[in-house]
């Protein structure tokens, strides 16, 4: 349960941080007069506003939050399936040995 709560909080905080940096950068990009081609208009706006590290951190938070959320939700099922698989293998081995 702790993994689910932690994952949900990290995922939501990552999304909020991403939007909090992306929206002002997009607004600044619409008013940008010139930009360089490799990063593009939005990349240049992110560099100018100092949002590149915040965007990277928000994506890391979202990825970790998603994996914690998935791990917390499906860990019991994975353990149950693994136990059933082991029991079936043991039964097969006992039948072969008889």
C-alpha positions as CSV (number, residue, x, y, z in Angstrom):
1,X,0.0,0.0,0.0
2,X,2.9,2.3,0.7
3,X,4.3,1.8,-2.8
4,X,0.9,2.7,-4.3
5,X,0.6,5.9,-2.3
6,X,4.2,6.9,-2.9
7,X,3.9,6.2,-6.6
8,X,0.7,8.1,-6.9
9,X,2.2,11.2,-5.1
10,X,5.3,11.1,-7.2
11,X,3.4,10.7,-10.4
12,X,1.0,13.6,-9.6
13,X,3.9,15.9,-8.4
14,X,5.8,15.1,-11.6
15,X,2.8,16.0,-13.7
16,X,2.2,19.3,-11.8
17,X,5.9,20.2,-12.0
18,X,6.0,19.4,-15.8
19,X,2.9,21.6,-16.4
20,X,4.3,24.3,-14.2
21,X,7.4,24.6,-16.3
22,X,5.9,23.8,-19.7
23,X,3.1,26.3,-19.8
24,X,5.2,29.4,-19.1
25,X,7.9,28.2,-21.5
26,X,5.2,27.7,-24.2
27,X,3.9,31.2,-23.5
28,X,7.4,32.6,-23.8
29,X,8.0,30.5,-27.0
30,X,5.1,32.1,-28.7
31,X,6.6,35.6,-28.1
32,X,10.1,34.4,-29.1
33,X,11.6,36.4,-32.0
34,X,14.4,34.0,-33.0
35,X,15.6,30.6,-32.0
36,X,18.1,28.0,-33.0
37,X,17.1,24.9,-35.0
38,X,18.4,21.9,-33.0
39,X,16.5,22.6,-29.8
40,X,13.6,24.3,-31.6
41,X,11.4,27.1,-30.4
42,X,10.3,25.3,-27.2
43,X,13.8,24.1,-26.3
44,X,15.1,27.6,-26.7
45,X,12.4,28.9,-24.5
46,X,13.1,26.3,-21.9
47,X,16.8,27.2,-21.9
48,X,15.9,30.9,-21.6
49,X,13.5,30.4,-18.6
50,X,15.8,27.8,-16.9
51,X,13.3,25.0,-17.1
52,X,15.4,22.2,-18.6
53,X,16.5,20.7,-15.3
54,X,13.0,21.0,-13.9
55,X,11.5,19.2,-17.0
56,X,14.1,16.4,-16.6
57,X,13.4,16.1,-12.9
58,X,9.6,16.0,-13.5
59,X,10.0,13.2,-16.1
60,X,12.2,11.2,-13.7
61,X,9.6,11.7,-11.0
62,X,6.8,10.6,-13.3
63,X,8.7,7.5,-14.4
64,X,9.6,6.4,-10.9
65,X,6.0,7.2,-9.7
66,X,4.5,5.1,-12.5
67,X,6.8,2.1,-11.8
68,X,6.1,2.3,-8.0
69,X,2.4,2.5,-8.7
70,X,2.5,-0.5,-11.0
71,X,4.8,-2.5,-8.7
72,X,2.5,-1.8,-5.7
73,X,-0.6,-2.8,-7.7
74,X,0.7,-6.0,-9.4
75,X,3.3,-7.3,-6.9
76,X,0.8,-9.6,-5.1
77,X,-0.4,-11.0,-8.4
78,X,3.1,-11.7,-9.7
79,X,4.0,-13.4,-6.4
80,X,0.9,-15.6,-6.6
81,X,1.5,-16.6,-10.2
82,X,5.1,-17.4,-9.4
83,X,4.1,-19.6,-6.5
84,X,1.5,-21.4,-8.7
85,X,4.2,-21.9,-11.4
86,X,6.6,-23.4,-8.8
87,X,3.9,-25.7,-7.5
88,X,3.1,-27.0,-11.0
89,X,6.8,-27.6,-11.7
90,X,7.2,-29.5,-8.5
91,X,4.2,-31.7,-9.3
92,X,5.6,-32.4,-12.8
93,X,8.9,-33.4,-11.3
94,X,7.3,-35.7,-8.8
95,X,5.3,-37.4,-11.6
96,X,8.4,-37.9,-13.7
97,X,10.3,-39.4,-10.7
98,X,7.6,-42.0,-10.0
